Amino acid sequence: MNMKKTAIICAILCVFLTACSNGGSDKESSVSTSGTASVSESSSVSDSTADEKKADFYAETVLKAVEFPKMTKVETPEEIDAFFEFNTANFADYALYMNVMSVQLNRVFVVKPIDGKHDEVYAELKAYFDDLIKNGAFYPAQESSAAGAVMGETTDGYIYVVFHEDGEAAARAIMSAAS
């Protein structure tokens, strides 16, 4: 196993252990007993915070659109930069979710690049997307997630990456929410 994969696995385990030791209070989305992500019914975002929290709104829309296993929100720039090798200094708004300790390969990333960094952020997310499809799917459930993975952009400039066997349904939900 190469050093990059070892570092990523260690980082993911650290997030999982931190979430467990904190009772999962602020690192996880709520999950219903059926295993689908559950979010507050007050999904309408006020105008004053709409731009600041739109990535969260879009991510929650995706999490409600298709059935996901328990998902963990990766929140701090240090964790994001370490786990995914992204440069969060180029993100104006973001919401990143992943499943931890599972044979599945689910991810939901929604990112708004800062002005002037769109191409750089898109390239970074695309490289991650391509690498995970090519090198990250080892189990049948992971292969299904990789096969259904989608990447796109909303009309208001948010880039999304969804790893799920029904990524197309997730993409339709986010595009509908953006219109």
Secondary structure, DSSP 8 states (H G I E B T S, - for coil): --HHHHHHHHHHHHHHHHHHHTTTTTTB-EE-TTS-EE--S-----TTTHHHHHHHHHHHHHHHHS-----EEE-SHHHHHHHH---GGGEEEEEEEE--SSS---EEEEEEE-TT-HHHHHHHHHHHHHHHHHHS--SHHHHHHHHH-EEEE-TTS-EEEEESTTHHHHHHHHHHHH-
